[in-house]
Amino acid sequence: MTLPAPVPAEWSPHRAMWVGWPSHAELWEENLKPAQAEVEALVRALAGPGRERVKLMVGKPEALPDAEARFAGLDGVQVIDGRFGDIWLRDTGPIFGAGSARAAAFRFNGWGGKYELEHDDAVATQIGAASGTPLDRHDFVLEGGALEHDGAGTILTTRQCLLNPNRNADWTEAAAEAALSQALGARKVLWLDDGLLNDHTDGHVDNLARFVAPGTVAHPVAWGKGDPNADVYAEVAQTLLAMTDAEGRALKLLPLPSPGFVGDEDERPIPASHMNFLIANGAVIVPTYGSEQAARLVGEGLKSVYPDREIILLPSIAILSGGGSFHCISQQEPA
Protein backbone atom coordinates (compact mmCIF):
# COMPACT_ATOMS: atom_id res chain seq x y z
CA MET A 1 0.00 0.00 0.00
CA THR A 2 1.33 3.44 -0.92
CA LEU A 3 1.12 5.79 2.04
CA PRO A 4 -0.04 9.39 1.53
CA ALA A 5 2.38 12.28 1.89
CA PRO A 6 2.40 13.74 5.40
CA VAL A 7 -0.14 16.43 6.22
CA PRO A 8 1.50 19.84 5.63
CA ALA A 9 2.44 21.88 8.68
CA GLU A 10 0.01 24.66 9.51
CA TRP A 11 2.70 27.30 8.86
CA SER A 12 2.98 26.22 5.22
CA PRO A 13 1.09 28.37 2.66
CA HIS A 14 -2.69 28.01 2.40
CA ARG A 15 -5.00 28.43 -0.55
CA ALA A 16 -7.96 29.01 1.80
CA MET A 17 -9.09 28.90 5.43
CA TRP A 18 -12.47 27.52 6.53
CA VAL A 19 -14.16 29.15 9.54
CA GLY A 20 -17.44 28.23 11.23
CA TRP A 21 -19.99 31.00 11.92
CA PRO A 22 -21.98 30.83 15.19
CA SER A 23 -25.44 30.08 13.86
CA HIS A 24 -27.52 28.33 16.52
CA ALA A 25 -29.17 30.59 19.09
CA GLU A 26 -30.41 27.54 20.98
CA LEU A 27 -26.82 26.49 21.67
CA TRP A 28 -25.15 29.86 22.29
CA GLU A 29 -28.08 31.58 24.04
CA GLU A 30 -26.89 34.95 25.45
CA ASN A 31 -23.40 34.35 24.05
CA LEU A 32 -24.54 34.17 20.42
CA LYS A 33 -23.99 37.84 19.53
CA PRO A 34 -20.73 38.13 21.52
CA ALA A 35 -19.43 34.96 19.85
CA GLN A 36 -20.40 36.31 16.42
CA ALA A 37 -18.53 39.53 17.19
CA GLU A 38 -15.40 37.57 18.14
CA VAL A 39 -15.58 35.40 15.02
CA GLU A 40 -16.15 38.50 12.87
CA ALA A 41 -12.93 40.00 14.28
CA LEU A 42 -11.11 36.75 13.52
CA VAL A 43 -12.41 36.65 9.94
CA ARG A 44 -11.46 40.27 9.30
CA ALA A 45 -7.95 39.61 10.62
CA LEU A 46 -7.61 36.50 8.45
CA ALA A 47 -8.82 38.35 5.36
CA GLY A 48 -6.27 41.16 5.68
CA PRO A 49 -4.09 42.03 2.68
CA GLY A 50 -1.91 39.15 1.55
CA ARG A 51 -3.47 36.69 4.00
CA GLU A 52 -6.28 34.21 3.62
CA ARG A 53 -9.17 33.52 1.33
CA VAL A 54 -11.75 32.83 4.04
CA LYS A 55 -14.56 30.35 3.45
CA LEU A 56 -17.09 31.19 6.14
CA MET A 57 -19.51 28.31 6.66
CA VAL A 58 -22.93 29.28 8.03
CA GLY A 59 -24.74 26.44 9.72
CA LYS A 60 -28.44 27.24 9.29
CA PRO A 61 -30.52 29.27 6.82
CA GLU A 62 -31.75 31.93 9.24
CA ALA A 63 -28.16 32.94 10.09
CA LEU A 64 -27.16 33.43 6.45
CA PRO A 65 -28.51 36.96 5.71
CA ASP A 66 -26.73 38.52 8.71
CA ALA A 67 -23.42 36.81 7.88
CA GLU A 68 -23.65 37.93 4.26
CA ALA A 69 -24.42 41.51 5.30
CA ARG A 70 -21.51 41.68 7.74
CA PHE A 71 -18.95 40.70 5.13
CA ALA A 72 -20.49 42.25 2.03
CA GLY A 73 -17.79 43.90 -0.04
CA LEU A 74 -14.92 42.45 2.01
CA ASP A 75 -12.48 40.95 -0.46
CA GLY A 76 -11.29 37.49 0.47
CA VAL A 77 -14.41 36.33 2.35
CA GLN A 78 -16.80 33.83 0.77
CA VAL A 79 -19.93 33.11 2.81
CA ILE A 80 -21.04 29.51 2.26
CA ASP A 81 -24.53 28.24 3.04
CA GLY A 82 -23.92 24.92 4.78
CA ARG A 83 -25.32 22.79 7.57
CA PHE A 84 -23.64 21.87 10.82
CA GLY A 85 -24.61 21.21 14.41
CA ASP A 86 -22.00 23.61 15.73
CA ILE A 87 -18.96 25.57 14.52
CA TRP A 88 -16.08 23.23 15.38
CA LEU A 89 -14.93 22.60 11.81
CA ARG A 90 -11.45 21.47 12.91
CA ASP A 91 -13.10 18.37 14.33
CA THR A 92 -16.00 17.72 11.96
CA GLY A 93 -14.36 18.71 8.68
CA PRO A 94 -11.78 16.81 6.62
CA ILE A 95 -8.00 17.05 6.99
CA PHE A 96 -6.50 18.33 3.74
CA GLY A 97 -3.38 16.68 2.37
CA ALA A 98 -0.46 18.05 0.36
CA GLY A 99 -1.57 20.69 -2.12
CA SER A 100 -5.18 20.02 -1.09
CA ALA A 101 -5.27 17.48 -3.92
CA ARG A 102 -7.17 15.14 -1.60
CA ALA A 103 -8.52 15.24 1.94
CA ALA A 104 -9.06 12.59 4.58
CA ALA A 105 -12.52 12.24 6.12
CA PHE A 106 -13.35 10.27 9.26
CA ARG A 107 -16.34 9.17 11.27
CA PHE A 108 -17.51 11.73 13.82
CA ASN A 109 -19.45 10.71 16.92
CA GLY A 110 -19.87 13.93 18.88
CA TRP A 111 -16.65 13.74 20.88
CA GLY A 112 -17.36 10.30 22.21
CA GLY A 113 -21.15 10.67 22.21
CA LYS A 114 -21.28 13.79 24.40
CA TYR A 115 -22.66 16.22 21.80
CA GLU A 116 -24.27 14.48 18.85
CA LEU A 117 -25.82 17.26 16.77
CA GLU A 118 -27.62 17.04 13.45
CA HIS A 119 -25.46 17.62 10.36
CA ASP A 120 -22.07 17.45 12.13
CA ASP A 121 -21.42 14.06 10.57
CA ALA A 122 -21.98 15.59 7.11
CA VAL A 123 -19.59 18.57 7.42
CA ALA A 124 -16.64 16.78 5.79
CA THR A 125 -18.78 15.88 2.77
CA GLN A 126 -19.96 19.47 2.38
CA ILE A 127 -16.47 20.95 2.67
CA GLY A 128 -15.07 18.42 0.22
CA ALA A 129 -17.76 19.29 -2.31
CA ALA A 130 -17.48 23.06 -1.85
CA SER A 131 -13.68 22.99 -2.15
CA GLY A 132 -13.68 20.56 -5.09
CA THR A 133 -11.45 18.18 -3.14
CA PRO A 134 -11.88 14.40 -3.41
CA LEU A 135 -12.28 12.72 -0.02
CA ASP A 136 -10.57 9.56 1.16
CA ARG A 137 -12.93 8.09 3.75
CA HIS A 138 -11.64 6.16 6.74
CA ASP A 139 -13.81 3.97 8.93
CA PHE A 140 -12.69 5.15 12.34
CA VAL A 141 -13.53 8.07 14.63
CA LEU A 142 -11.10 10.98 14.58
CA GLU A 143 -11.24 14.74 15.18
CA GLY A 144 -8.72 17.11 13.64
CA GLY A 145 -8.07 18.90 16.94
CA ALA A 146 -6.75 15.64 18.40
CA LEU A 147 -3.64 15.79 16.18
CA GLU A 148 -0.70 18.15 15.63
CA HIS A 149 1.39 17.84 12.44
CA ASP A 150 4.95 19.00 11.79
CA GLY A 151 4.71 18.60 8.01
CA ALA A 152 7.32 15.85 7.91
CA GLY A 153 5.27 12.97 9.28
CA THR A 154 5.51 13.57 13.04
CA ILE A 155 2.11 13.63 14.75
CA LEU A 156 1.59 14.75 18.34
CA THR A 157 -1.51 13.54 20.21
CA THR A 158 -2.85 12.48 23.61
CA ARG A 159 -3.71 9.07 24.95
CA GLN A 160 -6.71 10.53 26.79
CA CYS A 161 -8.40 11.30 23.50
CA LEU A 162 -7.06 8.95 20.85
CA LEU A 163 -7.15 5.81 22.99
CA ASN A 164 -10.44 6.67 24.68
CA PRO A 165 -12.87 3.75 24.24
CA ASN A 166 -15.64 6.26 23.47
CA ARG A 167 -13.94 6.80 20.08
CA ASN A 168 -12.47 3.53 18.83
CA ALA A 169 -12.97 0.91 21.49
CA ASP A 170 -10.33 -1.52 20.24
CA TRP A 171 -7.51 0.95 19.63
CA THR A 172 -4.08 0.44 21.13
CA GLU A 173 -1.13 2.72 20.47
CA ALA A 174 0.01 0.38 17.72
CA ALA A 175 -3.44 0.27 16.10
CA ALA A 176 -3.76 4.06 16.23
CA GLU A 177 -0.30 4.56 14.76
CA ALA A 178 -1.06 2.18 11.90
CA ALA A 179 -4.31 4.02 11.16
CA LEU A 180 -2.63 7.44 11.21
CA SER A 181 0.13 6.18 8.94
CA GLN A 182 -2.31 4.87 6.35
CA ALA A 183 -4.68 7.86 6.48
CA LEU A 184 -2.36 10.82 7.08
CA GLY A 185 1.16 9.72 6.24
CA ALA A 186 2.34 9.58 9.85
CA ARG A 187 5.94 8.42 10.19
CA LYS A 188 6.11 8.79 13.98
CA VAL A 189 3.44 9.41 16.62
CA LEU A 190 4.38 11.18 19.86
CA TRP A 191 2.11 10.45 22.81
CA LEU A 192 1.21 12.82 25.62
CA ASP A 193 -1.10 11.66 28.39
CA ASP A 194 -3.92 13.94 29.58
CA GLY A 195 -5.25 17.24 28.29
CA LEU A 196 -6.80 20.18 30.11
CA LEU A 197 -9.18 19.86 33.03
CA ASN A 198 -12.87 19.77 32.05
CA ASP A 199 -12.11 19.63 28.33
CA HIS A 200 -15.13 17.94 26.75
CA THR A 201 -12.94 16.82 23.83
CA ASP A 202 -11.15 14.43 26.22
CA GLY A 203 -7.84 16.19 25.91
CA HIS A 204 -7.39 17.55 22.39
CA VAL A 205 -3.74 18.32 21.79
CA ASP A 206 -4.44 21.69 20.12
CA ASN A 207 -5.18 23.03 23.61
CA LEU A 208 -2.02 21.49 25.03
CA ALA A 209 1.01 21.54 22.69
CA ARG A 210 1.58 22.82 19.15
CA PHE A 211 4.27 22.39 16.54
CA VAL A 212 5.45 25.87 15.56
CA ALA A 213 8.51 24.97 13.44
CA PRO A 214 10.34 21.78 12.45
CA GLY A 215 11.41 20.11 15.68
CA THR A 216 9.91 22.88 17.86
CA VAL A 217 6.83 22.57 20.09
CA ALA A 218 5.05 25.36 21.98
CA HIS A 219 3.51 24.36 25.30
CA PRO A 220 1.87 26.18 28.23
CA VAL A 221 3.39 26.96 31.59
CA ALA A 222 1.28 27.74 34.64
CA TRP A 223 0.34 31.39 35.11
CA GLY A 224 -0.80 33.08 38.30
CA LYS A 225 -2.07 31.49 41.47
CA GLY A 226 -4.31 28.46 41.34
CA ASP A 227 -3.74 27.50 37.72
CA PRO A 228 -5.90 24.35 37.54
CA ASN A 229 -3.65 22.71 34.93
CA ALA A 230 -0.25 23.38 36.52
CA ASP A 231 0.49 19.68 37.03
CA VAL A 232 -0.60 18.81 33.50
CA TYR A 233 1.66 21.50 32.02
CA ALA A 234 4.66 20.31 34.04
CA GLU A 235 4.14 16.71 32.92
CA VAL A 236 3.78 17.75 29.28
CA ALA A 237 7.06 19.67 29.38
CA GLN A 238 8.93 16.75 30.92
CA THR A 239 7.48 14.32 28.40
CA LEU A 240 8.31 16.53 25.42
CA LEU A 241 11.91 16.95 26.59
CA ALA A 242 12.45 13.21 26.21
CA MET A 243 10.98 13.00 22.69
CA THR A 244 12.46 13.01 19.21
CA ASP A 245 10.62 13.66 15.94
CA ALA A 246 10.45 11.53 12.80
CA GLU A 247 13.82 12.95 11.72
CA GLY A 248 15.43 11.88 14.99
CA ARG A 249 15.78 15.43 16.33
CA ALA A 250 15.31 16.14 20.03
CA LEU A 251 12.39 18.52 20.37
CA LYS A 252 13.05 22.16 21.16
CA LEU A 253 10.48 23.67 23.49
CA LEU A 254 8.84 27.09 23.41
CA PRO A 255 7.19 27.64 26.81
CA LEU A 256 4.34 30.16 26.76
CA PRO A 257 2.16 31.39 29.64
CA SER A 258 -1.24 29.80 30.08
CA PRO A 259 -4.22 32.11 30.67
CA GLY A 260 -4.24 30.98 34.31
CA PHE A 261 -7.55 30.26 36.00
CA VAL A 262 -10.57 30.99 33.81
CA GLY A 263 -13.91 29.94 35.27
CA ASP A 264 -17.52 29.60 34.18
CA GLU A 265 -20.48 31.29 35.86
CA ASP A 266 -20.14 28.81 38.74
CA GLU A 267 -16.36 29.40 39.01
CA ARG A 268 -15.52 25.96 37.68
CA PRO A 269 -12.34 25.84 35.58
CA ILE A 270 -12.92 25.85 31.82
CA PRO A 271 -10.31 24.83 29.23
CA ALA A 272 -8.99 28.24 28.15
CA SER A 273 -5.76 27.90 26.19
CA HIS A 274 -3.46 30.23 24.30
CA MET A 275 -2.36 27.08 22.42
CA ASN A 276 -5.53 27.35 20.34
CA PHE A 277 -3.83 29.98 18.19
CA LEU A 278 -4.29 29.86 14.43
CA ILE A 279 -1.31 30.04 12.05
CA ALA A 280 -2.41 31.85 8.91
CA ASN A 281 -0.77 33.26 5.82
CA GLY A 282 1.05 36.34 7.11
CA ALA A 283 -0.29 36.19 10.65
CA VAL A 284 -0.67 34.18 13.85
CA ILE A 285 -3.93 34.89 15.65
CA VAL A 286 -3.93 34.20 19.39
CA PRO A 287 -7.03 33.86 21.57
CA THR A 288 -7.02 35.85 24.81
CA TYR A 289 -9.10 35.44 27.93
CA GLY A 290 -8.59 38.51 30.09
CA SER A 291 -4.95 38.46 31.21
CA GLU A 292 -3.25 41.13 29.10
CA GLN A 293 0.22 40.40 30.49
CA ALA A 294 0.02 36.65 29.79
CA ALA A 295 -1.30 37.31 26.28
CA ARG A 296 1.45 39.84 25.58
CA LEU A 297 4.14 37.34 26.60
CA VAL A 298 2.56 34.68 24.38
CA GLY A 299 2.63 37.11 21.49
CA GLU A 300 6.29 37.92 22.11
CA GLY A 301 7.17 34.23 22.25
CA LEU A 302 5.40 33.48 18.97
CA LYS A 303 7.01 36.52 17.33
CA SER A 304 10.40 34.94 18.04
CA VAL A 305 9.36 31.99 15.87
CA TYR A 306 7.41 33.96 13.26
CA PRO A 307 9.26 37.28 12.80
CA ASP A 308 7.70 37.78 9.36
CA ARG A 309 4.09 37.25 10.47
CA GLU A 310 1.91 39.69 12.34
CA ILE A 311 0.97 38.41 15.80
CA ILE A 312 -2.66 39.37 16.45
CA LEU A 313 -4.21 39.03 19.92
CA LEU A 314 -8.01 38.78 19.90
CA PRO A 315 -10.51 37.99 22.67
CA SER A 316 -12.19 34.59 22.58
CA ILE A 317 -14.15 34.53 25.81
CA ALA A 318 -17.58 34.10 24.22
CA ILE A 319 -16.35 31.46 21.77
CA LEU A 320 -14.80 29.60 24.73
CA SER A 321 -18.26 29.37 26.31
CA GLY A 322 -19.04 26.87 23.54
CA GLY A 323 -15.98 24.77 24.36
CA GLY A 324 -13.15 25.90 22.07
CA SER A 325 -11.45 28.77 20.28
CA PHE A 326 -9.93 29.95 16.98
CA HIS A 327 -8.13 26.76 16.02
CA CYS A 328 -11.18 24.65 16.83
CA ILE A 329 -13.48 26.59 14.51
CA SER A 330 -11.16 26.59 11.50
CA GLN A 331 -9.46 24.28 8.99
CA GLN A 332 -6.86 25.21 6.38
CA GLU A 333 -6.55 24.12 2.77
CA PRO A 334 -2.80 23.85 2.06
CA ALA A 335 -1.60 25.44 -1.17
N, C-alpha and C positions, 0 to 999 in steps of 0.2 A: 504493500500500500504506500503510495506517495503521500507524504505528510505536507500539509499546507505551510506556506511561509509564516514565520511568527507574526503576530499582531503588531503593527507599528506602534512605537512609543507615542504617547500623547503629545510630546513636544515636536513631533514631526509635522510637516505641513498638512493642512486640512483643505478639502474642497468644499466642505460645508460642516455646520454644527447644528444638530437637532436640539431643540429645547421644548419642554412641556409647559403649557400655559394652564395655570390654575383655573379650572372650569366648573367645579362641582361645589355649589354652595352648601349642599347637604353634608359634605365632608369638611370643608374649611370653616363653615359657620362665620363667626365674627372676624376670623382671620383671612377671609377670602380677598377682600380689597387690599389689605396690607400685603398679602402674599403676591397679589398681582402687581402691586407697585414695586416690590423687590425684584420680581422677575422682569418687569419692564426695564428697570435699571440695568439688570444683567444683559438683556437683549441689546439695549442701546450701547452698552460698553463693547459687547461682542461685535456689533455691526459698525464699529468705528472704522475710519479710513485704513485700508490695507489689512483688515482683520478677516472676519468671518462672513460667509454667506449663511445667514441664520434661517433654518427651517423651523418655524414655530408651529408646533402641533397643538391644535385646540381640540379638547376632548368631547365636547357636546355642542349641538347646534346653537343653543341659546347663548353660548359664550362667544360665538364667532363674530357677530357684528361689532362688539366692543373691541375685541382684539384687532380686527381689521382697521377700525377707526384709529386706535392708538398708534399704529405703525404705518398708516397711510403716508405714502411719499417718502418713507425712510428707505433709502437704497440699501440693499443687502439683506432685507427681511422678507421672507416669503411665509405668509400665514397659510397653514394647511388645515383643512377641515378633516379631522380624523375622529377616532373613537378610542377612548381609554378609560379605565376606572379611575386612575390618578396619574400624576405627572412624572412618575419616576422612570423616565425612559431609559436611563442607564441600565435598569434591571429588566425591563420588559421588552426593550428593543433588541435588535441584533447587534453582534460585534463585527464591525467591518474589518476585512483583511487588507492585505497590501494593495495599495492603489484603489481600494474600494471596488475591485473587480468582482468580488464575491463577499458575502457576509454569512456568519454562522448564527443560526437561530436555535433556541433551546426551549424546552418545556418550562412553563412558569406556573408555580402553584401558590402564589400569594405569600411568599416568604415563609414557606413551611406551613401553609394553611391558615395563617393568622389574618390575612386581609385578601380574600378572594373576591375581586370586583369584576363586574361585567366588562368585557372588551380588553382587559389587560393581556389575556392570552392571545390576542390577535394583533397586538402592537407591532411585533416583528414583521408580520406579513404586510401590514400597511406601510411600514417604513421601507421595506424592501421594494414594494411596488412603486411608491412615490419617488424613490431614489433611483429606480431602474437597476437595482442590484440583485442578481440571482442569490437565493438563499440556500445554504447547505444546512439541512435540518438534522438535529441530533436528539436522540430519544433519551435525554436525561435532563434533570432540573438544574438550571444554572442562572444566576443573575450577574450582570456585568460588573456591579459594584463589589462583588466578592473577589475580583481578580485585579492585580496590578501587573502591567506589562512593561518590560524594558526595551522592547523593540528587537531584541536579539534572542528571544526564546526563553528568557527567565520570567517566571510568573510567581508573584507573591500573593499568598492567601492565608486564611485562618482555618484551623481545624474546627473551631466552633461552628462555622458556617458550612464549609464544604463537606465535612464529614458528619453533619447533623442528620440523624435518621429521618427528620421531617422533610428532607430534600430527596436524597437517594439512599434508601435504607441499607443497601448492601455495599455501599462504598467503603473501601479502605484507602489508605494513602496511595497504595500501588494502583488500585482501580481508578482513582481520581486522576492520577498522573497519566495513566494510559489514555483516559478520555480527553484530557486537556492536550495531550500530544497530538492525537488524531484530529481533534476539532480545531485547535488554535495554534498548532505548531510549537507547543511547549517543548523546550529542550531540558529544562530543569525547573522544578517547583520548590519554592521555599515556603516552609510552614511556620506560621506564628500560631499561638494558641487562642486566647480569647480576645474579643473586641471590647468596645466600650460598654459600660454599665447601662442597662435598660435600652439597648439598641434592638429594636424589633426585627432587624435584619439578621439577628444572631451573629453579629460580629463582622460586618463587611469591612474589608481591608481598606477601602477608600476613606474610612474615618480614622484609620489607625497608622498607616505607613504608605508612602507614595514614592515610586521611582521619579526622580527629577532630572537625572542624567545617567548615562551608562555607568553602572557600578555605584550609583549614589542614591540613597534612600532618605527622604525626609520623614521624621517621626516626632510626635509630641513629647514635651516634657511638662511636668506638673507646674501649674501656675497658681499662685495665691494660696491662701489657707483653705484646707478642706477640699482639695481637688479630689473628686470621687474616683478618678481613674489613675491616681498616682502610682499605685502598685502595678497596674497594667502597663503603663508607660515604661516603668523601670524594667519590667520583664521583657518588653518588646525590644528595648535598646540592647539589653544583654544578649538576647537571641540573635538580633541582627549582626552584632559584632562578631559572632562566631560563624557567619554564613559567607559563602562565596557564590557568585553568579554562574551562569552557564559558560562563561569564558574563563572561569577559574579565579576571578578577581575577588579579593576580600572586599566586602561592601564598605564604602565610605558613608558616614552618617551625617545628616544635617538636622540637628535638634532644633525644634521650633516650639515656642510656648503654646500650651493649650489655652483654651478660653477660660480655664478654671471652672469653678462651679457655676452651672447654669441650670436653673430649676423651672419646673412648670408651676401652674397656679397653686399647687399644693406643696411646693418646695421640694419636689422629688427630682433627683438629677435626671436631665435629659441629655442625649448624646450629641452635644455641640462639639464640632471639630473644625479647626482651621485646615485640617488635612483634606477637607472636601473642596479644596480649590480646583479651579478649572484652567487647564493650560490651553490657550487659544493662539491662533496666529497673531503674533505681535503683542500679546498680553497674557498675564496670569491674573485671574480674578479670584480674590480670596474672600470667603464669607467671614463676617464679624458678628459678634454677639454681645457687645457692650463694653468690653475692656479695650479702650483705645491704645493703651501701652502695649498689651500683648499683641494686638493686631499690627501695630507699627513694627514691632520686633520681627513678627512673621514676615511682613513685607520686606524688611531689610534683609532677612535671611534668604528669601526667594530671589531678591535682586542680585545677590552674590552669585546665584546659579544662572539667572537669566538677565544679564546686563543689557541685552538688546530688546527686551520686552518691557512694556509698561506694567507695573504692578498696581492693580486696582483693588482697593478695599471697599467692599459693599456690605451693608447689613443684610442678614439672612435670618432674622429672629422669627418673622412670621412663617417663612418657608419651613424653618425647623419645627414649628408646631405640627407640621404634617409628618415629620420623621426624618427629614434629610436636608440637603442643601444643593449648591450649584452643580457639583459633580453628579449628584444623584438624578437631577432632572435633565441631564444632557447626554448626548452621544455624538462623537465626531465621525465624520467620513474622511479617512486619510486620502490625501492627494495621490 
